């Protein structure tokens, strides 16, 4: 529970003076794909409201496919926090090691205000956490002792933590450890839960030939995938295999069978963390480490039938010296225990119990039900997710068992109370069903509006039009205020970040004077209480900062809207740069190579990927698209490093892979010893596009593309190899010469124009020192071989392309 008390330096006492005015706190979170971050965010916000504090919340994207992005975003956010002169910072503690190092460094640099971790214990920072290992051990013992399961498989979490050791030690203590039932995350190729579940089952069943009667997952979505995939294999849950989860989200609760799981107290951790940080700021003291209790919830998927005793342990038949009747002392003791267990629901049981007992004496229930409805209406407004709905029903069941125990000898009383609790249960259930239905309708509407808005934004390449679309659609998303600040240079100085879009109280306002980000944020935080902020960036290309006034409590809405805005603004700025560079003949050639059909197809995929897969892969797609454009521009220079050319073709192939899916497989194998040599930009991409368009699109089952590069006798030899339909010599000549100049705008000939451009540039730069050869056979595929001199630097028309 509460560990060693920490005394903070006396310099913190200066914050005691701020008790009379709201504190200014930062809250640093991540882009969550599920409910957890939204639950924790609401806990932090409610804690701030209760203790008179304002919150500036930032979230950033931890993109596993491009770990360069996370430290960049994190560093820029922490830089902004340091400039805002916060009173304190709360951060979500689940950070990869690289990010943890950045945060620890930040902590040393900004010792003038306190920092607190949510969800993870740090050595040198105050923290609020939940001990997941303790409840995992309880769950494992339950599976073994209560149900008699002897073969318990375990899928390790995505990153190593103490729960793995807890599993190992507990299973060994139970005498049922079998190494082949442990699935290490390192042998699972996928990071998405659907594929991880399939891979884990394949390893257990097909590779290791293991029989297991229970499988434990550390993720709600993964456990659901396990259930569905086992059912498809003809297995019954839990009759053949028990499945358990971690977290208690809506999908697992209402699945068939419902998931046995470990409830993680996100809201409680957020609320407690905010309270503890404010305590630290205003008094100079707080508990260094605070454990928030959780619980195991036993449901159908492990073989349990849910009963009241699974949730709440209060001995109604206490052995004190009170007489065997229900008196005020027992009512008060029970109410206090129940309030302690369900403190976050903010419902006072004692008055309701006393009113119910009084109603029995008078045999009149009207006052009781009036009061109950009032209390329910107040509680309903605070309920966050369906997991809280179930807890409310558990309170009703607890009251019923408590009352019936003390009237068990009175048949008339039993009948009366049974009837009353039946009506209470019906009333509560009806209100919950209505509320859940309303929330589902609202959630579906917001998601549909969000995806429609996103499609409009990412297909618009004009900043004023982007702002018009945004102001027209923000009311549909229930967002009343939004502010966008754009950087005025590529150095990304916050002091030069100015207001470009202002939407306040559901009205778009004209920008009549220059407003800088830092001063405006100070103004807003005083007026608004809560500000949700996002960096607008694709990879390390930073456009600006967006601020939202809190509307819907689902933070995924703000995260995805920010991704759409980042893409729209980034694309608009890139297009502006292209227009400004029209006079450069090389960039005109570059523009000719951007196939508009490819661009529109990619943007369409972005929308449907988000709509169908609920945001899955959208960050990666936007990152590849933006990075592709940036590398194609190459700051107007004619030559680039082979390492950058490699990155360009990987971005291009990643996007084509998302378009063609299983129909396209590719490998890029450029030797490391050639990456620091120079190459004319966009030398390889047109040939790769040709391989896909001419080689693979004509095959119903798709095919493979392989790109290699080697250093041979001071020359660099590239090969683009496909196993497509092949080409005749006549077709090859047409592609190289691009004879049909009247059809240059046709998508099928754009790559021909680009290849001719590559040939002409190589002739110009390398004279007779280059070679280009096509080897193709109908029905078998094509190999393109390009040989250029190995050069470590190149000067062209006043450009300085040095390898530095």
C-alpha positions in Angstrom: 0.0 0.0 0.0 1.6 3.3 1.1 5.4 2.9 1.3 8.1 5.1 2.8 7.2 8.8 3.5 9.4 11.2 1.5 10.5 14.6 2.6 10.9 17.0 -0.2 13.4 19.9 -0.1 12.2 23.0 1.7 12.4 24.9 -1.5 9.0 23.3 -2.3 7.4 25.3 0.5 7.1 28.3 -1.9 4.2 26.5 -3.5 2.2 26.7 -0.3 1.4 30.3 -1.3 -0.5 29.0 -4.4 -3.3 27.4 -2.4 -5.4 30.4 -3.1 -5.1 30.2 -6.9 -5.3 27.2 -9.3 -2.1 25.3 -9.8 -0.9 24.8 -13.4 -0.1 21.1 -14.0 1.1 19.2 -17.0 -0.2 15.8 -17.9 1.9 13.7 -20.3 0.2 10.7 -21.9 0.5 8.6 -25.1 -1.8 7.9 -28.0 -3.8 4.9 -26.6 -5.6 2.5 -28.9 -8.0 1.4 -26.2 -9.9 2.8 -23.2 -7.1 2.9 -20.6 -5.6 6.3 -21.4 -9.1 7.9 -21.5 -10.0 6.4 -18.1 -6.7 7.7 -16.6 -7.2 11.1 -18.2 -10.6 11.5 -16.7 -9.2 10.5 -13.3 -6.5 13.2 -13.6 -9.0 15.8 -14.7 -11.5 15.0 -11.9 -8.6 15.1 -9.4 -7.6 18.5 -10.7 -11.2 19.7 -10.4 -11.5 18.4 -6.9 -8.3 20.1 -5.7 -8.4 23.3 -7.7 -5.8 22.8 -10.4 -5.6 23.4 -14.2 -4.3 20.8 -16.6 -2.3 21.1 -19.8 -2.4 17.6 -21.3 -0.1 16.5 -24.1 -0.1 13.1 -25.8 2.4 11.7 -28.2 2.6 8.7 -30.5 4.8 5.7 -29.5 5.1 4.2 -33.0 6.8 0.8 -32.7 7.5 0.7 -36.4 9.6 4.0 -36.2 11.0 4.5 -32.7 12.8 7.6 -33.9 9.5 9.5 -33.6 8.8 8.9 -29.9 12.0 10.6 -28.5 11.6 13.5 -30.9 8.0 14.2 -29.9 8.7 13.6 -26.3 11.7 16.0 -26.3 9.7 18.8 -28.0 6.8 18.4 -25.5 9.1 18.5 -22.5 10.8 21.5 -24.0 7.4 23.3 -24.2 6.5 22.2 -20.6 9.7 23.7 -19.3 8.9 27.0 -21.0 5.3 27.1 -19.6 6.6 27.4 -16.0 4.4 24.6 -14.6 3.9 23.9 -10.9 4.2 20.2 -11.5 4.0 17.4 -14.1 2.2 14.0 -14.1 3.3 11.5 -16.7 2.2 8.1 -17.8 5.0 5.9 -16.7 4.8 3.2 -19.4 7.7 4.4 -21.6 10.3 2.5 -23.6 13.8 2.7 -22.3 14.9 5.4 -24.8 12.0 7.6 -23.7 12.6 6.9 -20.0 16.2 8.2 -20.4 14.8 11.4 -22.0 12.4 11.9 -19.1 15.0 11.2 -16.4 17.2 13.8 -18.1 14.4 16.3 -18.2 13.7 15.6 -14.5 17.3 16.6 -13.6 17.1 19.8 -15.8 13.8 21.0 -14.3 14.3 20.3 -10.7 12.3 23.5 -9.9 9.0 21.7 -10.1 8.0 18.2 -9.0 7.2 15.2 -11.3 5.1 12.2 -10.5 4.8 8.9 -12.4 1.4 7.1 -13.0 1.4 3.3 -13.4 5.1 2.6 -13.0 7.6 2.8 -10.1 10.7 4.9 -10.8 13.7 5.0 -8.4 14.0 8.7 -8.1 10.4 10.0 -8.7 7.2 9.8 -6.7 4.8 7.4 -8.2 1.3 5.9 -8.0 0.9 2.4 -9.3 -0.9 -0.9 -9.2 0.9 -4.1 -8.3 -0.2 -6.3 -11.2 2.0 -9.2 -10.2 0.1 -9.7 -6.9 -3.2 -10.1 -8.7 -1.7 -12.3 -11.4 -0.4 -14.7 -8.7 -3.9 -14.7 -7.2 -5.4 -15.5 -10.6 -2.9 -18.4 -11.2 -3.6 -19.9 -7.8 -7.3 -19.7 -8.5 -6.9 -21.5 -11.8 -4.9 -24.2 -10.2 -6.6 -24.7 -6.8 -10.2 -23.9 -7.6 -10.5 -25.3 -11.1 -7.7 -27.9 -11.0 -6.0 -26.7 -14.2 -2.5 -28.2 -14.5 -1.4 -27.0 -17.9 -1.5 -23.2 -17.8 0.0 -21.4 -20.9 1.2 -17.8 -20.6 1.8 -15.3 -23.4 4.3 -12.7 -22.2 3.6 -9.0 -22.5 5.1 -6.9 -25.4 7.9 -5.7 -23.2 9.5 -7.4 -20.3 8.1 -6.7 -16.8 7.8 -8.3 -13.4 4.7 -10.3 -14.3 6.8 -12.7 -16.3 8.8 -13.6 -13.2 5.6 -13.8 -11.1 4.2 -16.3 -13.6 7.3 -18.4 -13.5 7.7 -18.5 -9.7 4.0 -19.1 -9.0 3.7 -22.0 -11.5 6.8 -23.5 -10.1 5.5 -23.1 -6.5 2.3 -24.9 -7.6 4.5 -27.7 -9.1 3.0 -27.4 -12.6 5.7 -25.5 -14.5 6.2 -26.6 -18.1 8.7 -24.5 -20.2 6.9 -25.2 -23.5 3.7 -23.5 -22.2 5.5 -20.2 -21.8 5.4 -18.0 -25.0 8.1 -15.4 -25.0 7.3 -12.3 -26.9 10.6 -12.5 -28.7 9.4 -15.5 -30.8 6.2 -13.7 -31.8 6.7 -11.7 -35.0 3.6 -9.5 -34.8 2.7 -6.6 -32.4 -1.0 -6.5 -33.2 -3.0 -8.7 -30.8 -5.0 -10.6 -33.4 -1.9 -11.9 -35.1 -0.1 -12.5 -31.8 -2.9 -14.7 -30.7 -2.8 -16.7 -33.9 1.0 -17.1 -33.7 0.9 -18.2 -30.0 -1.8 -20.8 -30.7 0.1 -22.1 -33.7 3.3 -22.5 -31.6 1.5 -24.2 -28.8 -0.7 -26.6 -30.9 1.2 -27.1 -34.1 4.9 -26.6 -33.3 5.3 -27.7 -29.7 2.3 -30.1 -29.8 1.3 -29.0 -26.3 -2.0 -29.7 -24.5 -3.1 -26.9 -22.3 -6.3 -26.4 -20.3 -5.9 -22.7 -19.6 -4.1 -19.8 -21.3 -3.3 -16.4 -19.6 -2.9 -13.2 -21.7 -1.8 -9.8 -20.5 -4.1 -7.9 -22.9 -7.9 -7.7 -23.2 -7.9 -7.6 -27.0 -5.4 -10.5 -27.2 -7.6 -12.6 -24.9 -10.6 -11.9 -27.0 -8.7 -13.0 -30.1 -7.6 -16.2 -28.3 -11.3 -17.0 -27.4 -12.5 -16.5 -31.0 -9.6 -18.4 -32.6 -10.0 -21.4 -30.2 -13.7 -21.4 -30.9 -13.0 -21.6 -34.6 -10.8 -24.6 -33.9 -13.8 -26.3 -32.4 -12.9 -25.7 -28.7 -15.4 -24.7 -26.1 -14.5 -21.9 -23.6 -14.0 -22.8 -20.7 -15.0 -26.5 -21.1 -11.9 -27.3 -23.2 -9.7 -24.3 -22.5 -10.0 -21.5 -20.0 -8.9 -18.0 -21.1 -8.1 -15.1 -18.8 -7.2 -11.5 -19.5 -5.7 -8.3 -18.0 -7.7 -5.0 -17.9 -11.5 -4.9 -17.8 -12.7 -3.3 -21.0 -16.2 -3.3 -22.5 -15.6 -5.9 -25.2 -14.3 -8.5 -22.7 -17.1 -7.9 -20.2 -19.9 -8.4 -22.7 -18.2 -11.2 -24.7 -19.6 -14.7 -24.8 -18.2 -16.1 -22.6 -17.4 -13.0 -20.5 -13.7 -12.7 -19.6 -12.2 -13.5 -16.3 -9.7 -10.7 -15.8 -7.5 -8.5 -13.6 -9.2 -5.1 -13.2 -6.7 -2.3 -13.6 -7.7 0.9 -11.8 -6.9 3.5 -14.4 -9.3 6.1 -13.2 -8.3 5.6 -9.6 -4.6 5.9 -10.4 -5.2 9.1 -12.4 -7.2 10.6 -9.6 -4.9 9.6 -6.8 -1.8 10.7 -8.8 -3.2 14.2 -9.3 -4.1 14.4 -5.6 -0.6 13.3 -4.6 1.2 15.7 -6.9 -0.9 18.6 -5.5 -0.2 17.4 -2.0 3.5 17.5 -2.8 3.4 20.9 -4.4 1.4 22.6 -1.6 2.9 21.0 1.4 6.3 19.8 0.3 5.5 16.2 1.4 3.8 13.1 -0.1 4.1 9.4 0.0 7.0 8.5 -2.3 5.2 5.4 -3.6 1.4 4.8 -3.4 -0.2 1.5 -4.4 -3.8 1.7 -5.6 -5.7 -1.6 -5.0 -7.1 -3.6 -7.9 -8.9 -7.0 -8.0 -9.4 -10.2 -9.9 -12.8 -10.5 -11.5 -13.9 -14.1 -12.0 -16.3 -14.7 -14.9 -17.4 -17.3 -17.3 -14.1 -17.8 -19.3 -12.3 -19.5 -16.4 -15.3 -21.6 -15.4 -16.7 -19.3 -12.7 -20.3 -18.2 -12.3 -20.3 -14.6 -11.1 -21.5 -14.2 -7.5 -21.5 -11.4 -5.0 -18.7 -13.0 -3.0 -16.4 -12.8 -6.0 -16.4 -9.0 -5.7 -16.8 -8.0 -2.1 -15.8 -9.7 1.1 -17.7 -8.4 4.1 -18.6 -10.8 6.9 -22.2 -10.0 7.6 -22.2 -12.5 10.5 -19.6 -10.6 12.5 -18.7 -12.0 15.9 -18.8 -8.8 18.0 -21.0 -8.4 21.1 -23.9 -6.7 19.3 -27.2 -8.5 19.6 -28.5 -10.5 16.6 -30.4 -7.6 15.1 -29.7 -5.0 12.4 -28.8 -1.8 14.3 -27.2 1.5 13.4 -23.7 0.3 14.2 -23.9 -2.6 11.8 -25.4 -0.4 9.1 -22.7 2.2 9.5 -19.9 -0.5 9.5 -21.3 -2.1 6.3 -21.8 1.2 4.6 -18.2 2.3 5.4 -16.7 -0.9 4.1 -18.7 -0.7 0.9 -17.8 2.9 0.4 -14.2 2.1 0.8 -14.4 -0.7 -1.8 -16.3 1.4 -4.3 -15.0 4.8 -3.4 -14.8 6.1 -7.0 -18.6 5.7 -7.5 -19.3 8.5 -4.9 -22.6 6.9 -3.6 -23.4 7.1 0.1 -25.0 3.8 1.1 -25.8 4.6 4.7 -28.8 7.0 4.1 -30.3 4.6 1.5 -30.1 1.7 3.9 -31.6 3.6 6.8 -34.4 4.9 4.5 -35.1 1.4 3.3 -35.4 0.1 6.8 -37.6 3.0 7.7 -39.8 2.2 4.6 -40.2 -1.4 5.8 -41.5 -0.2 9.2 -44.0 2.1 7.5 -44.7 -0.3 4.7 -44.3 2.6 2.2 -41.6 2.7 -0.5 -42.3 6.0 -2.3 -39.7 8.1 -0.4 -37.1 5.4 -0.8 -37.5 5.1 -4.6 -37.5 8.9 -5.1 -34.2 9.2 -3.2 -32.8 6.2 -5.0 -33.6 7.7 -8.4 -31.9 11.0 -7.4 -28.8 9.2 -6.2 -28.7 7.1 -9.4 -29.0 10.1 -11.6 -26.0 11.8 -9.8 -23.9 8.6 -10.0 -24.8 7.9 -13.7 -23.2 11.2 -14.7 -19.9 10.0 -13.1 -19.8 6.5 -14.6 -16.9 6.3 -17.0 -17.2 2.9 -18.7 -19.4 -0.2 -18.5 -17.0 -1.8 -15.9 -18.4 0.9 -13.5 -22.0 -0.1 -14.4 -21.4 -3.6 -13.2 -19.9 -2.3 -10.0 -23.2 -0.3 -9.4 -25.2 -3.5 -9.7 -22.7 -5.2 -7.3 -23.5 -2.6 -4.7 -27.3 -3.3 -5.1 -26.5 -7.1 -4.7 -24.4 -6.3 -1.6 -27.2 -4.4 0.0 -29.6 -7.2 -0.7 -27.5 -9.9 0.9 -26.8 -7.7 3.9 -30.5 -6.9 4.5 -31.7 -10.4 3.9 -29.2 -11.9 6.2 -30.5 -9.9 9.1 -34.1 -10.7 8.3 -33.7 -14.4 7.4 -35.9 -15.5 10.3 -38.8 -13.3 9.3 -40.7 -14.8 6.3 -42.8 -11.6 5.8 -39.8 -9.4 5.9 -37.9 -11.6 3.4 -40.8 -11.5 0.9 -41.1 -7.7 1.3 -37.4 -7.0 0.9 -37.0 -9.5 -2.0 -39.8 -7.7 -3.9 -38.2 -4.3 -3.2 -34.8 -5.4 -4.4 -36.3 -7.0 -7.5 -37.7 -3.6 -8.3 -34.4 -1.8 -7.5 -32.5 -4.2 -9.7 -34.9 -3.7 -12.5 -34.8 0.1 -12.1 -30.9 0.2 -12.1 -30.7 -2.2 -15.0 -33.1 -0.2 -17.1 -31.2 3.0 -16.4 -27.8 1.3 -17.2 -29.1 -0.1 -20.5 -30.5 3.3 -21.5 -27.3 5.1 -20.6 -25.1 2.5 -22.4 -27.3 2.7 -25.4 -27.1 6.5 -25.5 -23.3 6.4 -25.1 -23.0 3.8 -27.9 -25.1 5.9 -30.2 -23.0 9.0 -29.4 -19.8 7.1 -29.8 -20.8 5.7 -33.2 -21.9 9.1 -34.3 -18.6 10.7 -33.3 -16.5 8.0 -34.9 -18.4 8.4 -38.2 -18.1 12.1 -38.1 -14.4 11.9 -37.2 -13.6 9.6 -40.2 -15.6 11.7 -42.6 -13.8 14.8 -41.3 -10.5 13.0 -41.6 -11.1 12.0 -45.2 -11.9 15.7 -46.1 -8.8 16.9 -44.3 -6.2 14.5 -45.8 -7.4 15.0 -49.3 -7.2 18.8 -49.1 -3.9 20.5 -49.9 -4.6 24.1 -49.1 -4.3 25.5 -45.6 -7.2 28.0 -45.6 -9.5 25.2 -47.0 -8.2 22.9 -44.2 -9.2 25.4 -41.6 -12.6 25.9 -43.3 -13.3 22.1 -43.2 -12.2 22.0 -39.5 -14.4 24.8 -38.4 -17.4 23.3 -40.2 -16.9 19.9 -38.6 -15.8 20.6 -35.0 -19.4 21.1 -33.9 -20.2 17.6 -35.2 -17.4 16.3 -32.9 -18.8 18.1 -29.9 -15.6 20.2 -29.6 -16.3 23.8 -28.7 -12.9 25.3 -29.0 -9.7 24.6 -31.0 -6.6 26.7 -31.6 -3.8 25.9 -34.1 -0.4 27.5 -33.9 2.1 27.1 -36.8 5.9 27.4 -36.7 7.4 30.2 -38.8 10.7 28.5 -39.5 12.3 25.0 -39.6 14.1 25.5 -36.3 10.8 24.9 -34.4 11.2 27.6 -31.9 8.1 27.9 -29.7 8.7 31.6 -29.3 8.1 31.9 -33.1 5.0 29.7 -33.1 2.0 31.9 -33.9 -1.8 31.5 -33.9 -3.1 30.6 -37.4 -6.6 29.2 -36.5 -9.0 30.2 -33.7 -12.3 28.5 -33.1 -13.8 29.5 -29.8 -17.2 28.7 -28.3 -18.3 27.1 -31.6 -17.3 30.1 -33.7 -14.4 30.6 -36.1 -12.7 33.9 -35.2 -10.6 36.1 -37.5 -7.0 36.5 -36.6 -6.6 40.2 -36.1 -3.2 40.3 -34.3 -0.1 38.2 -33.8 -0.5 35.8 -30.9 2.4 33.6 -29.8 1.9 30.1 -28.4 3.4 30.5 -25.0 1.6 33.7 -24.0 -1.7 32.4 -25.4 -1.5 29.0 -23.6 -1.0 30.9 -20.3 -4.1 32.9 -21.1 -6.2 29.8 -22.0 -5.2 27.8 -19.0 -6.5 30.5 -16.7 -9.8 30.6 -18.6 -10.4 27.0 -19.6 -9.2 24.8 -16.7 -8.3 21.9 -19.1 -6.4 22.1 -22.3 -5.7 19.0 -24.5 -2.6 19.7 -26.7 -1.0 17.8 -29.5 2.1 18.4 -31.6 1.3 18.5 -35.3 4.0 16.4 -36.9 4.7 13.6 -39.3 7.9 11.8 -38.2 10.2 14.7 -37.4 8.5 17.2 -39.7 6.8 19.5 -37.2 4.1 21.9 -38.5 2.8 23.3 -35.2 0.7 22.7 -32.1 -3.1 22.2 -31.7 -5.0 23.0 -28.5 -8.5 21.7 -27.8 -10.8 22.6 -25.0 -12.1 19.4 -23.3 -15.2 18.0 -25.0 -15.8 14.3 -25.4 -13.9 12.3 -22.7 -12.6 9.8 -25.3 -9.0 11.0 -25.9 -8.7 8.9 -29.0 -10.9 11.5 -30.8 -8.3 14.2 -30.2 -5.4 11.9 -31.1 -6.8 10.9 -34.4 -8.0 14.3 -35.3 -4.5 15.6 -34.7 -3.1 12.9 -37.0 -5.5 14.0 -39.7 -4.5 17.7 -39.2 -0.8 16.8 -39.2 -1.2 15.0 -42.5 -3.3 17.8 -44.1 -1.0 20.6 -43.0 2.1 18.7 -43.9 0.8 17.9 -47.3 -0.3 21.5 -47.9 3.1 22.8 -47.0 4.8 20.3 -49.2 2.6 21.2 -52.1 3.4 24.9 -51.5 7.1 24.1 -51.6 6.6 22.2 -54.9 4.8 25.2 -56.4 7.5 27.6 -55.3 10.1 25.3 -56.9 8.6 25.1 -60.4 11.3 27.1 -62.0 13.8 24.3 -61.2 13.7 21.9 -64.1 14.7 19.0 -62.0 11.8 19.5 -59.6 9.5 19.8 -62.5 10.7 16.4 -63.5 10.1 15.3 -59.9 6.5 16.5 -60.0 5.9 14.6 -63.2 6.8 11.4 -61.4 4.3 11.8 -58.6 1.5 9.7 -60.0 -1.8 11.3 -58.8 -3.6 8.0 -59.0 -1.1 6.5 -56.6 -1.6 9.5 -54.3 -5.4 9.3 -54.3 -5.4 5.5 -53.9 -3.1 5.9 -50.8 -5.4 8.6 -49.3 -8.4 6.4 -49.9 -6.7 3.5 -48.2 -5.9 5.8 -45.2 -9.6 6.5 -44.7 -10.8 2.9 -45.1 -7.9 1.6 -42.9 -9.0 3.9 -40.2 -12.7 3.2 -40.6 -12.5 -0.6 -40.8 -9.5 -1.3 -38.6 -10.1 1.4 -36.0 -7.0 3.5 -36.7 -4.7 0.5 -37.1 -1.6 1.3 -39.3 -2.7 4.9 -40.0 0.3 6.5 -38.3 2.7 4.3 -40.3 0.9 5.1 -43.6 1.0 8.9 -43.0 4.6 8.7 -41.9 5.6 6.8 -45.1 3.7 9.2 -47.4 5.1 12.3 -45.8 8.6 11.0 -45.7 8.4 9.9 -49.3 7.5 13.4 -50.4 10.2 14.9 -48.3 12.9 12.6 -49.7 11.7 13.2 -53.2 12.2 16.9 -52.8 15.6 16.4 -51.2 15.8 20.2 -50.5 16.1 20.8 -54.3 19.5 19.0 -54.5 20.2 16.7 -57.5 22.2 14.1 -55.6 21.5 12.3 -52.4 23.0 9.7 -50.1 22.3 6.1 -51.1 21.0 5.7 -47.5 18.4 8.3 -48.2 17.5 6.7 -51.5 17.1 3.4 -49.7 14.7 5.1 -47.2 12.7 6.6 -50.1 12.2 3.3 -51.8 11.3 1.6 -48.5 8.6 4.3 -47.9 7.3 3.8 -51.4 7.2 0.0 -51.1 5.6 0.2 -47.7 2.8 2.3 -49.2 2.4 -0.1 -52.2 2.4 -3.0 -49.8 -0.5 -1.5 -47.9 -2.3 -1.1 -51.2 -1.7 -4.5 -52.6 -1.3 -6.4 -49.3 -0.5 -10.0 -49.9 -0.1 -9.6 -53.6 3.2 -7.7 -53.1 6.3 -9.0 -51.2 9.6 -7.1 -51.3 13.2 -7.1 -50.1 15.6 -4.2 -50.0 19.2 -5.5 -49.6 21.7 -2.7 -50.1 25.1 -3.4 -48.6 26.0 -1.2 -45.7 29.4 -0.2 -47.3 27.5 1.7 -50.1 25.1 3.7 -48.0 27.4 6.7 -47.6 28.0 7.1 -51.4 26.1 9.5 -53.6 23.4 8.8 -56.2 21.2 11.0 -58.4 18.0 11.3 -56.5 15.1 9.2 -57.7 17.3 6.8 -59.6 15.8 3.5 -58.4 12.1 4.3 -57.7 11.0 4.6 -61.3 12.3 1.1 -62.1 10.7 -0.3 -59.0 7.4 1.3 -60.0 7.8 -0.2 -63.4 8.4 -3.6 -61.9 5.1 -3.3 -60.0 3.0 -1.8 -62.7 4.3 -3.8 -65.7 5.5 -6.9 -63.8 3.1 -7.6 -60.9 -0.2 -5.9 -61.5 -0.8 -8.2 -64.4 -0.5 -11.3 -62.2 -3.6 -12.4 -60.3 -1.6 -13.8 -57.4 0.9 -10.9 -57.2 4.6 -11.5 -56.8 8.0 -10.4 -55.4 10.3 -7.5 -55.9 13.9 -7.5 -54.7 16.4 -4.6 -54.8 20.1 -5.2 -54.2 23.2 -3.0 -54.2 26.9 -3.9 -54.0 30.2 -2.2 -54.3 32.3 -3.8 -57.1 35.7 -2.3 -58.3 34.9 1.3 -57.3 31.5 1.0 -59.0 28.1 0.4 -57.4 25.8 -2.2 -59.1 22.1 -2.1 -58.4 19.6 -4.8 -59.4 15.8 -4.5 -59.4 14.4 -8.1 -59.8 10.8 -9.1 -60.1 9.1 -12.4 -60.9 6.2 -10.8 -62.8 4.9 -11.3 -66.3 8.0 -10.2 -68.1 8.4 -7.8 -71.0 9.3 -8.1 -74.7 12.3 -6.1 -76.0 9.8 -3.8 -77.8 8.0 -3.0 -74.6 11.4 -2.3 -72.9 12.4 0.1 -75.7 9.1 2.0 -75.4 9.5 2.4 -71.7 13.1 3.7 -72.0 12.3 6.0 -75.0 8.8 6.9 -73.9 7.8 7.1 -77.6 4.1 7.9 -76.9 4.5 11.5 -75.8 0.9 12.3 -76.4 0.0 9.9 -73.6 2.3 11.2 -70.9 -0.4 11.9 -68.4 -1.7 8.3 -68.5 -0.8 6.4 -65.3 0.6 3.4 -67.2 3.2 5.6 -69.0 4.2 7.9 -66.1 6.9 5.5 -65.1 8.1 5.4 -68.7 8.6 9.2 -68.6 10.4 8.9 -65.2 12.7 6.1 -66.5 13.7 8.2 -69.6 14.4 11.1 -67.2 16.7 8.8 -65.1 18.5 7.7 -68.2 19.1 11.3 -69.4 20.3 12.4 -66.0 22.8 9.5 -65.8 24.1 10.3 -69.2 24.6 13.9 -68.2 26.3 13.2 -64.9 28.3 10.1 -65.6 28.9 10.3 -69.4 30.2 6.8 -70.3 30.8 5.7 -66.8 27.4 4.2 -66.2 25.4 1.3 -67.6 21.8 0.2 -67.7 20.6 -3.2 -68.8 17.2 -5.0 -68.9 17.0 -8.8 -68.7 13.4 -10.0 -69.2 11.6 -13.2 -70.2 7.9 -13.4 -70.8 6.2 -15.3 -68.0 9.2 -15.4 -65.7 10.1 -11.8 -64.8 12.5 -8.9 -65.3 15.9 -7.8 -63.9 17.1 -4.3 -64.3 20.9 -3.8 -63.7 22.2 -0.2 -63.1 25.9 0.5 -62.6 27.2 3.9 -61.5 30.6 5.2 -60.2 31.1 5.1 -56.5 31.3 8.8 -55.4 31.5 10.1 -51.9 30.6 13.7 -52.9 29.3 15.5 -56.0 29.1 19.2 -56.9 26.3 20.0 -59.4 25.4 23.5 -60.7 26.4 25.3 -57.6 24.9 22.6 -55.3 27.1 21.2 -52.6 26.2 17.6 -52.0 28.9 16.5 -49.5 28.8 13.3 -47.5 29.0 14.8 -44.1 
